[in-house]
Amino acid sequence: GKNVATTPGKVVFETEMMQLLQYTPSTDKVLKKPLLIVPPWINKFYILDLREKNSYIKWCVDQGHTVFVISWVNPDERLAAKSFDAYVKEGVLAALDAIEQQTGEKEVNAAGYCLGGTLLATTLAYLAAKRQKRIASATFFTTMTDFTDPGELGVFIDEGQVSSLEKKMFERGYLEGSEMAGTFSMLRANDLIWSFVVNNYLLGKDPFPFDLLYWNSDSTRMPATMHSFYLRNMYMENRLIEPGGIEIDGTPIDLTKIKVPCYFISAIEDHIAPWKSTYMGARRFTAPVRFVLGGSGHIAGIVNPPAANKYGYWVNPAAKLPETAEAWFEGAQQNAGSWWTDWQAWVTGHDATQVEPRDPAKGKLKALEDAPGSFVKARVDAKATA
């Protein structure tokens, strides 16, 4: 709230699982459809609001979006029984209901990051099965829905490792966040830990950006039931891509029934959600899909503000996604700058209707506290907070 996660806003809704943040508008008019951002449940949402100059959340506010963000609770043993279904219903769907109360809008533009995108895709398929239209467009940041090739994380996910993880989790009711962060840091060892050591100690250069290191160390626990479901059904058994392979609240879901326009942004050096895997998932959608490939990796490829003018991105102009990722890349054209501006043009291309700005302090829902809210400040190690 002081150095990181500084974009002004209010917590306007809260359940035991999440807080819903609404950010203060900065434009004379705003887009009619609100934007709901669904972050991963294993990391804090402020990766999208680290500093003013690289905050995707602030940038979206400045482009005229009414931005809502889910801030997941850092769960303890009391939430051990919370299922993946609960993250759909008490997370995303509860947020949609609150946004409708606050703005009068039944449909939103939604964006999910990594596991948040997997959760968003699951929610969209559930809504399709229920024939409910609550999401007008969906954006997936580095999101896997087809886990045929889970990349380097696959090394950590086999029956032996998952069983021992489940045993640990069910004994205490959750997976300690630091265990997951350790896995991710090992994957990014070169980027995060090793480059920090080399630059800092060996070359005497400036240290790695404090905001990113702070965020990387600020991990979240995961409820045992939900995380076990996710690892088994998605990573190990790849059921999300099977029609009816997964049930949410007793309803079989099918990703091919999703009909809303989708935007996939992946990163060419991503080890956690390899772009060729996210591409195979995107191809399974029957809805209109725009697939964009950014430079860099899982974090820097997404948090890439236009002002930095870095990395560039590839787009293939073909009306239908080619059969393979390689064929897509062969026909893709590279553009300079950030994918953010491409995404903004895509969203407003579907609906650019504007309305008066919505002040979270004056909405129908009572403002409970200032952004970033108290849930995000609960640290696993219980040390000083942001």
N, C-alpha and C positions, 0 to 999 in steps of 0.2 A: 504493500500500500504506500510505501515511501519511495523506494528505489525501483521496485518492479511492481507490475500490476497497478499502474497509476491512473489509467483512464477513468474519468469520473462516471459514476452511475450509482444505482441502488440495488439492494437485494429486495425483490418484490414478491417472492414466494419461497416457501421452504417446506420440505418434508424431512423425514429422518434420513432420506437417501441423498438429497441434493438441495442446493440453493439455486434459485434462478435469478440471474443478474440482468438488469436492463440498463443500458448505457445512455447517458445524457446526450441529446442531439446537439450537433454543432452546425447544422445547415438550416436555411430558411424554410426549405421544404424537405420532406423525407419520402422515400419510396413507400407506397401503400402496403406492400407485403413486408412484414417483419422478417428478420434473418435470425434463425436459431442455430447456434453453434453447439455441437455435441462433441466435447473433448473425450479423449480416452479416459477410462476409469483408473488407469495405473499411473497416470502422471497428473500434475496440477495443470489447470487450464491456462495459466498465465504464460505458458510458452508462446501463446498468441498475443501476449500483452507484456513483453519483457521491459522494453523501454519505449518512450514516445516515438523515437525515430524508427523502430522496427516492429511496432505493434500493428498486427493485422486487425485487431479489434478497433483500435483508434482510426486506422485507415478506412475501415468499413463505415464507421460513424461519419467520418469526413466525406464519404461518397454518398451520404444520404440514407444509409440503412438504419432502421431501428433495430439495434443489435441486442439480442438476448443470448446469454451463455449459461449452460449448466455447469455448476461447480459441484462436483461429486463429493460426498462425505468421505472422510477417511475412516473406514468402518472398523469396528472392533468386534469382539465375540458376540455381541448382542445382535449383530446383523448376519451371523454365520449362515443362517438358513435362507438368506435372500438369494433368489434364483435369477437366472438370466431373464426370465419372464418379467421379474420385478423391475429390472433395469429398463425394459421396454415400457412397461405400464406405469410404474411409479416414477420413472425417469423421463423418457422422451414424451410419452403421451400426456403425462401430468403437466409437463412444460407447455405442450401445445394448448392444453385446456386453459392454463394460466395466461398464456399470451392472448388467447381469444377473449378472455375476460378483460384483459388490460387494454387491448387495441380494437376489439370488435372484429378482428380478422380471423376467419376460420382456417385460411391456408397461409403457410409461411414458405419462404425459401429456407432450406435446411442445409447445413454443412457439417460433416463429421470427419474427425481427424483420426487416422489409424484405427484402433479398436473402436473409437467413437463412430467411425464410418461403417464398420462391420455391424455395430449396434443400429445405426441409422438404416442400413440396407435391410436388416432383419425387421425393423419397425415398419418400413415401407411395404415389405412383403406381407406383414401382418395386416396393415391397413388395406392393402389390395384384396386380401382374403375376406376382409370384413366389408369390402366395397365402401370404404370411407376415404374421402379425399381431404386430407389435412395438410399435405405437403405439395407445393406447386412445382418446386424444382429441388433437386438434390445434388450436393457437391461432395465428392469423396477425396479427402487428402490422403495420399499414401495408404490406400485401403485395400486389404485383401478380402475377397469373398470366395475365391477358389484357392484352396490351400494345398493343391497338388505339389507345388514346389515352394515350401515356406522359407526358403533361403537359409541363412546361417542359423536362425533360431531353431530350425529342424534338428540341429545337433543336440539340443537340450530337451527335445520332446519325443520320447519313446515310452513304451509301456513301463519299463523299469523306473525311469525318472519321474514319470507322471504319477505312478502309484506311490512312490516314496514322498513326493510332494503332497499328494492327497492325504497320506497318513499324517504328515506334519500339520497340514491345514486343518483337518477335521479334529485333531487333538485340541488345537487352540481356537479354531473357528475362522481363521483367516490366514492369508499368506502375507508375511512381512514384506513391506514395500522394498526394503533394502535388498532382499534376495532377488527380486525382479530387476532392480536397478543394477545390481552386480552383473547379472546376465547381459543386460543391454550395454553396460559399459565395456564388458569383454568384447562384445561385437564391435563396438565403436572404439576399441582400445586405441587404435591408431589416431583417430580423430581427437578423442577427448583426453584420455589419460596420457598417452605417450607424447602427443604433440605438446601437451602442457609441460611435461618433464623436459623435453628437448628444448623448447623455447625458453622456459623459465630458468632451468638450472644449467643447461649446457651452453646455450647461446646468449643468455642474459637478456633476451627480448622481453617485450611486454607480456604479462601473463594472459592466459586464455580469458575471454570475456567473462567477467564475474557473474553476469546475469544468467548465462547459460550453465555455468558450473553450479551455481546456486540451485537453479531449477533441476538440474540432473540429480542433485543430492536430495531433493525434496520429494521423495517418492510416497506413494499411497499404498495402504494395505488393500487386499482384495478378499471379499467374502468367499469362504470355502466352497459353498454350493455353486455359486455363479462361476467361479474361476475353473472349477473342475469341469463343469458343463462346457465352458468355452474351449478348454484345452482338448477335451475328448471329442466333442461333436464337430468342432471346426478344424483344429490343427491335425488331430490324429485320424479322424474318420471322414473328414471333408464332406459333412452332411449338408452344409448350407447350400451347396450347388445342386443337391438332389431335390427335385420337386417333392414336397411332403417329407423330406428327410429330417426336418426339425419341426417340432410343434411349439407354438407359443400360446400359453394359456389354453391348451387343448386344441388349438387351431393349427392344422398343417399349413406351412407356408411354402411359397414358390417364387423365387426371385424373378422368373420370367414373366410373372403377372404384373410386375411394376411397370406402370405406363408413364410416369412423369419424366420429363427431360433430366438427364444426368450429366454431370461434369466430373471427369476423373482427372486429378492432377497427381502425377507420380514423379519420383526423382531418380535420375539416371544412376546415381551411385548409392542408392538406398540398400542397405544390407538387411534391414528389418522387414520391409515390405518390398521385395524386389520388383522392379517395374514390369518385368515380363509376366510375373505372377498377377499383379494387379490388372494388367492388360487382359489376361485370360479371363479374369473375373468380369471385367467390363464387357467383354464380348458376349457373355451369357445373358446380358440384359437385352430385352426386346424393345425397350424404350429408346428414344433418340439419345445417343451418347456422344459427347465431345471428349476425346481423350487427349490430354496435354502432358508432355514430358518435360519437366524442369531440369535444370542443372543441379549439381551437388547432391547432398544426401537427405536422409529422413527428416532432419530438422532444418538445416540451412536452405534446402531446396524449397521448403514451404515458407519459412520465415524469410522472405526475400523481397523487401520493400522496393517499389519502383525507384525511389531516390538513389538507392545504392547502385542501380544500373549494372547488376551482376548476373552472371550465369546464362541468361537467355532461356528460351524454351522452344520445344519442337511441336508442331501441329501438322497432322496429315489432313489435307482438304477433302479426301474421299468421303462420299456421303455415307458409306457403310464401312464399319471397321474391318480392315483386311483380316484374313484368317489367322495369321501369326504376328507376333510382336515384331519379328524381324522384317516382315513384309510391310508392316505399318511404318517402321523406322526408315526403310528404304525410300518410301514415298513421302516422308515428312519434311517440312521446311523449318529451318531454324529462324527464330525471331529474336531480336535483341531485347534486353530488359526483363521485367518481371511478369510472371503469369497473372499476377493480381489484376492488371488492367485488362487482360484478355477475359478473365473471369467476370469482371464487372460489366464488360460489353455483352457477354453471354447472358448474364442475369437480367440486365435491363432490356436486352433484346427480346426476352420473353414477356416482360411487363415493366414498363417504365412509369406507370401511373404514380402521381405524387399526391401527398396530403400534407396537412399542417404537422409540424414536429410534435412528438409525444414526450412530454417531460415525465420521467419516472417518479418524480416527487409528487406529481399531481394526478396520477392515474387512479383507476378504480381500486387497484390493489394497494394495500398500505405498504409504504416503503419501510422495510424492517431495519435496515442498516445501510451504511455506505458500502459501495464496491471497494475492494474485492470480496467483502463478506468474511464471516468468521470461519466457515468450513475450510477454506483454502489455507487458513493460517495454522490449522492443527497439524503440527509436524510429527512425523513418526518418532523422531528422536527427541521431541518435546523441548527443543532448544528455542532460542529467541526466534521470533517470526518476522516475516517481511513487513 
